[in-house]
Amino acid sequence: MLERITAIRGHKCFRDFRWEQLPPFGRYNLIYGWNGSGKTTLSKLLGHLETRQPITTGQVAFSVSGTAFHGATLGQQSLPTVRVFNRDYVDGSVLQRNQNLEHIFFLGKRAVEKENERERVEQELKKIGDDWTLANGKQASARQDYDRFLRESASAIKQRLRAPGQNRFANYDKNDFETQCIRAEKGEIQPLELDDNTRDSLQKARQADARPSIQRSAAPLAIQGVLITRIRSLLKSTPTIAPIEALRSDSALSGWLGSGLGIHRDRNSEICLFCEQHLPKGRLERLEAHFSDSYRQFANAVGVLRSEVSGLQSQVAALPLVEPGLVYPQLVAQIQEANSDMKDSRDRLLAILADIADAIRKKLEHALLQVEVPESLSNLAASASEWQTKAHAVQAVVEQHNRITQNFNAEVASAGAQLELDAIANAFAEFKSRKRAMAEQDEELKALGLQRDALGKRVDELTRDLTETIEPANQLNDDLAAYLGHTELTITHHGTGYAITRSGQPANDLSEGERTGIALLYFLKSLEDHRRPLKNTIVVVDDPVSSLDAGALYAAFGYMRARTEGAKQLFILTHDFSLFHLVKGWFKHMKATTGFYQIRAPFAEGTKCSKLFELDPLLKDYDTEYQYLFSLVLKASTSQDNGLEQFYGMPNVARRTFEHFLAFRFPGGKASDHLQERVKSLNLEPGTAAVINRFLNINSHGDGVAPPEHDLHLLAEAPRVMKAVIEVMRKEDPNHVERMEALVASNCDQP
């Protein structure tokens, strides 16, 4: 038996219903609720137990004979037989023209052999059905595993490759991942697994912001073999002169005299401009011989060489390293390594050039002496070449940085594509394995489905041969005549089903009551189907008396009681108080377990939230609904809630309560009298009468929401108006109101 509806979350008007303190369903169950409370939704949920169709909206759970069933997986577990009568059943049975009703099957006495074959085929069909159910569960599991793998893989790629700005990985999902894997299967793309360093570098490229270009270039260093030869030659050479011994080894004095000689020669002075004494005869001639043109040319050559070496030193020292913070994160390690290599080679080269510059300085100071050639001179060319190589390595990183800046979006996209292919390469084997497992389950399920369909078709053929439809049709006609009180409508055998006629012609103009009545009688007759014994069937009947007059209502109740009493479990849902009263009286005398429930739809944050409750004692214990309606009016009169949605139904409730009160308090009024006329007879204070009339007449609007011309904000007056209604009733009959208040209070005190 169905013990409880454990939970209904996010399904239409049932936002968050949980079966908590409700007693479990009994064998006989009555569920009462006004229109719009959620009865139809509940009966349709129970209808899924009949069709075994999964419930795809929200989360629904049932408990059947101690076993939990989840709405999303209905059909994968063995469920009891369930038959549901509701509006969908009426529409499918009667409303569609030119369509026959389903057969009502009875075993034919003359078809024993075919019956035996049918039973054998049904047993085989059951086994195949069980195998199919098992395979369907495996297929669903394989699909879930495959789907979960796709989602998790896609999520990992999305988390790794999300980057600032617009990019295709911002909304990367399982469909994108699956598409790429399928392309890899076809050979359209080539997944490539990356090493950790490359993967890290590409990841940094994905996450970096665009940076400006770096302006830097390395001029070629002009160091040739000729220069080295010149250095070596000048350091070992001396000028051709008639040297003065005192000046040969005194470079400071020699330099001072050389400068002074030029001044005396230019001024043609025979007096020493320093000591103002006459120069000894022949002194200038000897000094001229010492500082000959050869000497000056040699000194000039050494000076030029010194300038060249100094220029090389400046050129090498001037080329800067690159600040690592300027390049993209993925290039930081490269620029740090290139900077370090360049600095080391620069320091070595500058050390060699310093040795050479020092030797040249000594040569300038001691032009007439040979200066020792530095040993490092022989390494100058190699060191310069090494420095240039290292400088070019730094420049290469700079150029790589600049290329990224110039093509930043393309570089980021390329990095993302490579990382995606890396992720696909890592997951590709598992993708193929899961896809193959799913395909194998699909093939198995398909094969079993074909067998099941073939066996089902054979069962249908045998069943049609065994069906005796004439007698059931006659029985339905007898029921229909008694139900409607005439024989104008008849059900006749037609092909493999039934046709409905009116006076022998197709009945295309059935009223709503006729449709409901025919569908109900057919449903009740179909419960006699020998394939689905009533004692093993859960029967659900939702509003079977919709659009029926009083006579048909009592007839419908009689048929329903007679033909559902033997059900394994019975649920009757209704908004009609007359039927509710009849069923309640019937169930109260049953010896089996019974359950009385009520569906209400309170509002939460402006949204209707249907829930199942135990039936209000005022409805359960009394024969009219007046006590219950009075309790609603009394509760609203003291409400502190300002939400309009709480009072949408109150005009109707108050009107019905007031009409009941007036009918008993002032009997004899005509049914056609308007409420406003009846209120006038009370001789109320004009303001109070106006407020009550406006609220109860204008705002009462059946089962729906007020039409747009009505000011819904008037509903905010509900507590005040409800209080006024109670006070009017108290004025007219204080004893009655006092007893009703006591009754409501005692009901609220019950656990």
C-alpha positions in Angstrom: 0.0 0.0 0.0 1.0 3.6 -0.5 2.0 4.7 3.0 3.0 8.3 2.5 4.1 10.9 0.0 7.5 11.5 1.6 8.3 14.8 0.0 7.2 17.1 -2.9 9.7 19.9 -3.6 9.5 22.3 -6.5 6.6 20.6 -8.3 4.0 23.2 -9.4 2.1 24.5 -6.4 3.9 22.1 -4.0 7.0 24.2 -3.2 8.4 22.3 -0.2 6.0 19.7 1.3 7.4 17.1 3.7 5.5 14.3 5.3 6.4 14.9 9.0 3.8 14.5 11.7 1.0 13.2 9.4 -0.3 9.7 10.1 0.4 7.2 7.3 -2.3 6.6 4.7 -4.9 4.0 5.6 -6.7 1.6 3.4 -9.5 4.2 2.9 -8.4 7.8 2.5 -10.5 11.0 2.0 -8.7 14.2 0.9 -10.7 17.5 1.0 -9.6 20.8 -0.5 -11.0 23.8 -2.2 -10.4 24.5 -5.9 -6.9 25.7 -6.5 -5.5 24.1 -3.4 -3.5 21.4 -5.3 -5.8 18.3 -5.5 -5.4 17.9 -9.3 -1.6 18.2 -9.0 -1.7 15.5 -6.3 -3.9 13.1 -8.3 -1.6 13.6 -11.4 1.4 12.7 -9.2 -0.4 9.5 -8.2 -1.1 9.0 -11.9 2.6 8.6 -12.4 2.5 5.5 -10.2 0.0 4.1 -12.7 1.9 4.9 -15.9 5.4 4.4 -14.4 6.4 7.6 -16.2 9.2 9.5 -14.4 8.4 12.8 -12.7 10.7 15.3 -14.4 9.7 18.5 -12.5 11.0 19.0 -9.0 11.7 16.2 -6.5 9.0 13.7 -5.5 9.3 10.7 -3.2 6.8 8.0 -2.2 6.9 5.2 0.4 5.1 2.1 -0.8 5.0 -1.0 1.5 8.2 0.2 3.2 10.1 0.9 0.0 11.2 4.3 -1.1 10.3 5.3 -4.7 11.7 8.5 -6.3 9.7 10.2 -9.0 12.7 10.6 -11.3 13.3 6.9 -11.5 9.7 5.5 -11.7 9.6 2.6 -14.0 12.9 1.1 -12.8 11.2 -0.6 -9.7 8.3 -2.9 -9.3 5.2 -0.9 -8.3 1.7 -2.1 -7.3 -1.2 -1.8 -9.7 -2.6 1.7 -9.5 -5.8 3.0 -11.3 -6.5 6.8 -11.3 -9.7 8.6 -12.2 -9.2 12.3 -12.7 -9.7 15.0 -15.4 -7.0 13.5 -17.6 -8.9 10.2 -17.5 -12.1 11.9 -18.5 -10.5 13.8 -21.4 -8.7 10.7 -22.6 -11.8 8.5 -22.4 -14.6 10.7 -23.7 -13.6 14.1 -24.9 -11.6 13.0 -27.9 -14.0 12.4 -30.7 -13.9 9.4 -33.0 -11.7 7.5 -30.6 -12.9 4.3 -28.8 -12.7 3.7 -25.2 -10.2 1.1 -23.9 -11.5 -2.5 -23.9 -12.9 -4.0 -20.7 -11.6 -7.6 -20.9 -13.4 -10.7 -19.7 -12.2 -14.3 -20.1 -14.1 -16.2 -22.8 -15.3 -19.8 -22.0 -14.5 -21.0 -25.5 -10.9 -19.9 -25.6 -9.1 -22.1 -23.1 -6.3 -22.9 -25.4 -5.6 -19.3 -26.4 -5.9 -18.3 -22.7 -3.3 -20.9 -21.8 -1.0 -19.6 -24.6 -1.7 -16.0 -23.4 -0.7 -16.9 -19.9 2.5 -18.6 -21.1 3.4 -15.6 -23.3 2.6 -13.2 -20.4 5.0 -15.1 -18.1 7.7 -14.9 -20.8 6.9 -11.2 -21.3 7.2 -10.7 -17.5 10.6 -12.3 -17.5 11.7 -10.2 -20.5 10.2 -7.2 -18.8 12.2 -7.9 -15.7 15.3 -8.3 -17.7 14.5 -5.1 -19.6 13.9 -3.2 -16.3 17.3 -4.5 -15.0 19.0 -3.5 -18.3 17.2 -0.1 -18.2 18.6 0.5 -14.7 22.1 -0.4 -16.0 21.7 1.8 -19.0 20.5 4.7 -16.8 23.5 4.1 -14.5 25.9 4.0 -17.4 24.4 7.2 -18.8 24.6 8.9 -15.4 28.2 7.8 -15.1 28.9 9.1 -18.6 27.1 12.3 -18.0 28.8 12.9 -14.6 32.2 12.2 -16.2 31.4 14.8 -18.9 30.2 17.4 -16.4 33.2 16.9 -14.1 35.7 17.0 -16.9 34.1 20.1 -18.4 34.0 21.7 -15.0 37.7 21.0 -14.5 38.5 22.6 -17.8 36.3 25.6 -17.1 37.9 26.2 -13.7 41.4 25.9 -15.2 40.8 28.0 -18.3 38.5 30.7 -17.1 40.3 34.0 -17.6 39.4 37.7 -17.5 37.3 39.1 -20.4 35.2 37.2 -22.9 36.4 33.8 -23.9 34.8 30.5 -24.9 35.7 28.8 -21.7 33.6 31.1 -19.6 30.5 29.0 -20.3 32.3 25.7 -21.1 30.0 22.8 -20.4 29.7 19.1 -20.9 28.4 19.5 -24.5 31.6 21.4 -25.4 33.8 18.7 -23.9 31.9 15.9 -25.5 32.1 17.6 -28.9 35.8 18.0 -28.6 36.2 14.3 -27.6 34.1 13.2 -30.6 36.3 15.4 -32.9 39.3 13.7 -31.4 37.8 10.3 -32.2 37.3 11.4 -35.8 40.8 12.7 -36.1 39.7 16.3 -36.6 41.9 17.4 -33.6 45.0 15.8 -32.0 45.0 15.7 -28.2 48.5 16.2 -26.9 49.6 15.6 -23.3 52.0 18.4 -22.1 54.8 18.3 -19.6 54.4 20.1 -16.3 56.6 23.1 -17.3 54.8 23.7 -20.5 51.4 23.3 -18.8 52.4 25.8 -16.1 53.7 28.3 -18.7 50.5 28.0 -20.7 48.4 28.4 -17.6 50.2 31.6 -16.7 49.6 32.9 -20.3 45.9 32.2 -19.8 45.7 34.2 -16.6 48.0 37.2 -17.5 46.7 40.7 -18.4 48.0 42.4 -21.5 51.3 44.3 -21.0 53.1 47.0 -23.0 55.9 46.2 -25.4 59.6 46.5 -24.2 61.9 48.8 -26.3 65.4 47.3 -26.2 67.9 46.3 -28.8 71.5 45.1 -28.7 74.0 46.8 -31.2 76.7 44.5 -32.6 80.0 44.6 -30.8 82.8 45.6 -33.3 85.7 43.4 -32.1 87.8 41.9 -34.9 91.1 40.2 -35.1 92.7 43.5 -36.5 91.9 45.3 -33.2 93.6 42.6 -31.2 96.6 42.7 -33.4 96.9 46.5 -33.1 96.7 46.3 -29.3 99.3 43.6 -29.1 101.6 45.5 -31.6 101.3 49.0 -29.9 102.0 47.6 -26.5 105.3 46.0 -27.8 106.3 48.9 -30.1 108.2 52.2 -29.4 108.6 55.4 -31.5 111.8 56.2 -33.6 113.4 59.1 -31.7 116.7 60.4 -30.3 115.8 59.9 -26.7 117.0 61.9 -23.7 117.8 59.4 -21.0 116.3 61.5 -18.3 113.0 61.4 -20.1 113.0 57.8 -21.2 111.9 56.5 -17.8 110.1 59.6 -16.5 106.8 59.7 -18.3 105.4 62.5 -16.2 108.4 64.8 -16.9 108.4 63.7 -20.6 104.8 64.6 -20.9 105.2 68.0 -19.2 108.2 68.9 -21.4 106.4 67.7 -24.6 103.6 70.1 -23.9 105.9 73.0 -23.0 108.1 72.4 -26.1 105.1 73.0 -28.3 104.2 76.3 -26.5 107.8 77.6 -26.8 107.9 76.7 -30.5 104.6 78.3 -31.2 105.8 81.6 -29.5 109.3 81.4 -30.9 110.6 82.2 -27.4 114.3 81.8 -26.4 113.5 82.4 -22.7 112.1 79.7 -20.6 108.5 80.7 -19.9 108.6 78.8 -16.7 111.8 80.2 -15.0 112.4 83.3 -17.3 116.0 82.2 -17.9 117.8 82.1 -21.3 117.6 78.6 -22.7 121.0 76.9 -23.1 122.2 76.8 -26.7 121.0 73.7 -28.5 118.4 72.8 -25.7 115.4 73.2 -27.9 117.0 71.2 -30.7 117.7 68.3 -28.4 114.1 68.4 -27.1 112.8 68.5 -30.6 114.8 65.4 -31.4 113.2 63.6 -28.4 109.7 64.6 -29.3 109.8 63.9 -33.0 106.8 63.4 -35.4 107.2 59.7 -35.0 106.7 60.0 -31.3 103.7 62.1 -31.7 102.1 59.8 -34.2 102.8 56.8 -32.0 101.2 58.6 -29.0 98.3 59.6 -31.1 97.8 55.9 -32.2 97.9 54.7 -28.6 95.3 57.4 -27.7 93.0 56.3 -30.5 93.3 52.7 -29.3 92.5 53.8 -25.8 89.4 55.6 -27.0 88.2 52.5 -28.9 88.6 50.3 -25.9 86.9 52.8 -23.7 84.0 52.9 -26.3 83.7 49.1 -26.1 83.6 49.2 -22.3 80.8 51.8 -22.5 78.9 49.8 -25.1 79.0 46.6 -23.1 78.1 48.4 -19.8 75.3 50.4 -21.3 73.2 47.5 -22.5 70.8 46.9 -19.6 69.3 43.7 -18.3 65.5 43.4 -18.5 63.4 43.7 -15.3 61.5 40.4 -14.9 58.4 42.2 -13.7 58.0 43.8 -17.2 57.6 40.5 -19.0 54.6 38.1 -19.0 54.5 35.6 -16.2 55.2 32.7 -18.5 58.5 34.4 -19.6 59.8 35.3 -16.1 61.9 32.1 -15.7 63.4 32.6 -19.2 64.3 36.2 -18.7 65.8 35.5 -15.3 68.0 32.8 -16.7 68.9 34.9 -19.8 69.7 38.0 -17.5 71.9 35.9 -15.3 73.9 34.4 -18.3 74.2 37.9 -19.9 75.4 39.4 -16.6 78.1 36.7 -16.1 79.4 37.1 -19.7 79.3 40.9 -19.4 81.3 40.8 -16.2 83.9 38.6 -17.8 84.1 40.8 -20.9 84.4 44.0 -18.9 87.2 42.4 -16.8 89.2 41.7 -20.0 88.6 45.2 -21.4 89.7 46.6 -18.1 93.0 44.7 -18.3 93.5 45.9 -21.9 92.6 49.6 -20.9 95.1 49.4 -18.0 97.9 48.2 -20.3 97.1 51.0 -22.9 97.2 53.5 -20.1 100.7 52.3 -19.0 101.8 52.5 -22.7 100.7 56.1 -22.9 102.7 56.8 -19.7 105.8 54.9 -20.9 105.7 55.2 -24.7 109.4 54.4 -25.0 109.1 51.3 -22.9 107.5 48.0 -24.0 104.4 47.1 -21.9 103.5 43.5 -21.1 100.5 42.3 -23.1 97.6 41.0 -20.8 97.1 37.3 -21.0 93.3 37.9 -21.2 93.7 39.6 -24.6 93.7 36.2 -26.3 90.2 35.6 -24.8 88.8 39.0 -26.0 87.2 37.8 -29.2 85.6 34.7 -27.7 84.4 36.6 -24.6 82.9 39.3 -26.9 81.2 36.7 -29.0 79.8 34.9 -25.9 78.5 38.3 -24.5 76.7 39.0 -27.8 75.1 35.6 -27.8 73.8 36.1 -24.3 72.6 39.6 -25.1 70.7 38.2 -28.1 69.2 35.5 -25.8 67.8 38.3 -23.6 66.6 40.1 -26.7 64.9 37.0 -28.0 62.8 36.8 -24.8 62.0 40.5 -25.2 60.9 39.9 -28.8 58.8 37.0 -27.6 57.1 39.2 -25.0 56.5 41.9 -27.7 54.9 39.3 -30.0 52.6 38.2 -27.3 51.6 41.9 -26.7 51.0 42.4 -30.5 48.9 39.2 -30.7 47.6 39.0 -27.1 44.1 37.6 -27.8 45.4 35.1 -30.2 48.2 34.0 -27.8 45.7 33.6 -25.0 43.3 31.6 -27.2 46.2 29.4 -28.4 47.3 28.7 -24.9 43.7 27.8 -24.0 43.4 25.5 -27.0 46.6 23.7 -26.1 45.5 23.3 -22.5 42.1 22.0 -23.6 43.8 19.4 -25.8 46.1 18.5 -22.9 43.0 17.9 -20.7 41.3 15.9 -23.4 44.4 13.8 -23.9 44.4 13.0 -20.2 40.7 12.0 -20.2 40.4 10.5 -23.7 40.8 6.9 -22.7 38.2 7.1 -20.0 35.8 8.9 -22.4 36.0 6.1 -24.9 35.6 3.5 -22.2 32.5 5.1 -20.7 31.0 5.8 -24.1 31.6 2.2 -25.2 30.0 0.9 -21.9 26.9 3.1 -22.6 26.6 1.9 -26.2 26.8 -1.7 -25.1 23.9 -1.1 -22.6 21.9 0.6 -25.3 22.3 -2.4 -27.6 21.3 -4.8 -24.9 18.3 -2.7 -23.9 17.3 -2.3 -27.6 17.4 -6.1 -28.1 15.3 -6.7 -25.0 12.9 -4.0 -26.1 12.3 -5.6 -29.4 11.6 -9.0 -27.7 9.3 -7.3 -25.2 7.4 -5.5 -28.0 7.0 -8.7 -30.0 5.7 -10.6 -27.0 3.4 -7.6 -26.1 2.0 -7.6 -29.6 1.3 -11.3 -29.3 -0.5 -10.8 -26.0 -2.6 -8.1 -27.5 -3.6 -10.3 -30.4 -4.6 -13.1 -28.1 -6.4 -10.7 -25.8 -8.4 -9.3 -28.7 -9.4 -12.9 -29.6 -10.5 -13.6 -26.0 -12.4 -10.3 -25.4 -16.1 -10.5 -25.1 -17.3 -7.0 -25.3 -21.0 -7.3 -26.0 -22.0 -8.2 -22.4 -19.8 -5.5 -20.8 -21.3 -2.9 -23.1 -24.8 -4.0 -22.1 -23.8 -3.8 -18.4 -22.5 -0.2 -19.0 -25.7 0.8 -20.7 -27.7 -0.5 -17.7 -25.5 1.6 -15.4 -25.7 4.6 -17.6 -29.5 4.5 -17.8 -29.8 4.2 -14.0 -27.3 7.0 -13.6 -28.8 9.5 -16.0 -32.5 8.4 -15.6 -32.9 7.9 -19.4 -31.7 5.6 -22.2 -31.0 8.3 -24.7 -27.2 7.7 -24.4 -25.9 4.2 -25.2 -22.5 2.6 -25.5 -22.1 0.1 -28.3 -19.5 -2.3 -29.4 -17.4 -0.9 -32.2 -14.4 -2.7 -33.7 -12.0 -3.3 -30.8 -13.7 -0.9 -28.4 -16.8 1.1 -27.7 -18.7 4.0 -29.4 -21.0 6.5 -27.6 -24.3 7.3 -29.4 -27.3 9.5 -28.7 -30.5 8.0 -30.1 -28.5 5.9 -32.4 -26.3 8.7 -33.8 -22.7 9.6 -32.8 -22.9 11.7 -29.6 -20.7 14.7 -30.4 -22.4 17.1 -28.1 -22.0 15.5 -24.6 -22.4 17.9 -21.7 -19.7 18.2 -19.1 -21.8 16.2 -16.6 -22.5 13.4 -19.2 -18.8 13.2 -20.0 -17.9 12.9 -16.4 -20.7 10.3 -15.7 -19.8 8.1 -18.7 -16.1 8.2 -17.8 -16.8 7.4 -14.2 -19.0 4.5 -14.9 -16.5 3.2 -17.5 -13.7 3.5 -15.0 -15.6 1.7 -12.3 -16.6 -1.1 -14.7 -13.0 -1.4 -15.8 -12.0 -2.2 -12.2 -13.6 -5.6 -12.9 -10.8 -6.4 -15.4 -9.6 -9.9 -14.4 -6.0 -9.1 -15.4 -5.8 -6.5 -12.6 -7.8 -7.9 -9.6 -9.4 -5.1 -7.5 -8.0 -6.6 -4.3 -4.5 -6.0 -5.6 -5.2 -2.5 -7.0 -4.8 1.0 -5.5 -7.7 3.1 -6.7 -7.5 7.0 -6.9 -10.7 9.0 -7.6 -10.3 12.8 -8.0 -13.5 15.0 -8.1 -15.8 12.4 -9.7 -18.9 14.6 -9.4 -17.6 17.7 -11.2 -20.5 19.4 -13.1 -23.1 16.8 -11.8 -26.5 17.7 -10.4 -27.6 16.5 -7.0 -29.3 13.4 -8.3 -26.4 12.3 -10.4 -24.1 13.0 -7.4 -25.8 10.6 -5.2 -25.9 8.0 -8.0 -22.2 8.5 -8.6 -21.5 8.0 -4.9 -23.5 4.8 -4.8 -21.7 3.3 -7.8 -18.3 4.4 -6.5 -19.0 2.9 -3.1 -20.2 -0.4 -4.4 -17.3 -0.9 -6.9 -14.3 0.4 -5.0 -14.9 -0.9 -1.5 -12.9 -4.1 -2.3 -9.8 -2.2 -3.5 -6.5 -2.9 -1.9 -6.4 0.9 -1.1 -8.7 3.7 -1.9 -8.1 7.5 -2.3 -11.0 9.9 -2.9 -10.2 13.6 -3.5 -12.9 16.2 -3.7 -13.7 19.9 -3.3 -17.5 19.2 -3.2 -18.7 19.3 0.4 -21.8 17.2 -0.3 -19.6 14.3 -1.7 -17.1 14.9 1.1 -19.9 14.5 3.7 -21.1 11.3 2.0 -17.7 9.7 1.8 -16.8 10.8 5.3 -19.9 9.1 6.7 -19.0 6.0 4.7 -15.4 5.8 5.9 -16.3 6.4 9.5 -18.2 3.1 9.5 -15.4 1.1 7.9 -13.5 -1.4 10.1 -10.3 -1.0 8.1 -7.8 1.8 8.7 -9.0 5.2 7.4 -7.2 8.5 6.8 -8.8 12.0 6.7 -6.7 14.8 5.1 -7.0 18.3 3.8 -5.1 20.1 1.2 -4.5 23.8 1.8 -2.4 26.3 -0.1 -1.1 29.0 2.3 1.1 31.7 0.8 4.8 32.2 1.6 6.6 35.3 0.3 3.8 35.9 -2.1 3.8 32.3 -3.5 1.2 29.7 -3.1 2.6 26.6 -1.3 0.3 23.6 -1.2 0.6 21.2 1.7 -1.2 18.2 3.0 -2.6 18.4 6.5 -4.8 16.2 8.8 -8.4 17.1 8.3 -9.5 20.0 10.5 -11.6 18.6 13.4 -14.3 21.2 12.6 -14.7 19.5 9.2 -14.3 16.0 10.5 -16.6 16.1 13.5 -19.5 18.2 12.1 -21.9 17.6 9.3 -21.7 21.1 7.8 -18.8 23.3 6.8 -20.2 26.2 8.7 -18.0 25.6 11.8 -14.9 25.5 9.7 -15.7 28.6 7.8 -16.6 30.5 11.0 -13.1 29.5 12.4 -11.4 31.0 9.3 -13.4 34.3 9.7 -12.6 34.4 13.4 -8.9 33.8 12.8 -8.7 36.5 10.0 -10.4 39.0 12.4 -7.4 38.9 14.7 -4.7 38.5 12.0 -1.6 40.7 12.2 -0.4 39.7 8.8 -0.4 42.5 6.2 0.2 40.3 3.2 -2.6 40.7 0.7 -2.1 37.1 -0.5 -3.3 35.7 2.8 -6.8 37.3 2.2 -7.5 36.4 -1.4 -10.1 33.8 -0.4 -11.6 35.6 2.6 -14.4 37.5 0.8 -15.8 34.2 -0.4 -15.3 32.5 3.0 -16.9 35.5 4.9 -19.8 35.7 2.4 -20.6 31.9 2.8 -20.3 32.2 6.6 -22.6 35.2 6.7 -25.1 33.7 4.3 -25.3 30.5 6.5 -25.8 32.6 9.6 -28.5 34.8 8.0 -30.3 31.7 6.6 -30.6 30.1 10.0 -31.1 33.4 11.9 -33.7 34.8 9.6 -35.4 31.8 7.8 -37.8 32.4 5.0 -35.6 34.6 2.7 -35.7 33.9 -1.0 -32.7 32.4 -2.6 -32.7 35.2 -5.2 -32.3 37.8 -2.5 -28.9 39.6 -2.8 -26.7 39.7 0.2 -26.9 43.4 0.2 -30.7 43.2 0.7 -30.3 40.8 3.6 -27.7 43.1 5.3 -30.2 46.0 5.0 -32.7 44.0 7.1 -30.2 44.1 10.0 -30.5 47.8 10.5 -26.7 48.2 10.8 -24.9 51.5 11.2 -24.5 52.8 7.5 -20.7 52.8 7.6 -20.4 49.2 8.8 -23.0 48.0 6.3 -21.2 49.7 3.5 -17.8 48.2 4.4 -19.3 44.7 4.7 -21.3 45.0 1.5 -18.3 46.3 -0.5 -16.0 43.6 0.8 -18.3 40.6 0.6 -20.0 41.5 -2.7 -17.4 43.2 -4.8 -14.4 41.3 -3.7 -15.9 37.8 -3.7 -14.9 36.2 -6.9 -15.4 32.5 -7.0 -12.3 30.4 -7.0 -10.1 32.8 -8.9 -8.3 36.1 -8.3 -10.3 39.3 -8.4 -10.9 40.9 -11.8 -8.6 43.9 -12.7 -11.3 46.5 -12.1 -11.3 45.7 -8.4 -8.8 47.3 -6.1 -6.9 44.4 -4.5 -5.5 46.7 -1.9 -9.0 46.7 -0.3 -8.1 43.2 0.8 -5.9 44.8 3.4 -9.1 45.7 5.1 -9.8 42.0 5.6 -9.0 41.8 9.4 -11.2 44.9 10.1 -14.1 43.6 7.9 -13.9 40.1 9.4 -14.0 41.7 12.9 -17.1 43.7 11.8 -18.8 40.5 10.5 -18.1 38.7 13.8 -19.5 41.7 15.8 -22.6 41.9 13.6 -23.2 38.2 14.2 -22.6 38.7 18.0 -25.1 41.6 18.1 -27.8 39.5 16.4 -27.1 36.2 18.4 -24.5 36.6 21.2 -25.1 33.1 22.5 -24.4 31.6 19.2 -21.2 33.5 18.6 -20.0 32.8 22.2 -20.5 29.1 21.7 -18.8 29.1 18.3 -15.8 30.9 19.7 -15.6 28.3 22.5 -15.8 25.6 19.9 -13.0 27.1 17.8 -10.9 27.6 20.9 -11.3 24.0 22.0 -10.4 22.8 18.5 -7.2 24.9 18.6 -6.3 23.4 22.0 -6.4 19.9 20.6 -2.9 18.3 19.8 
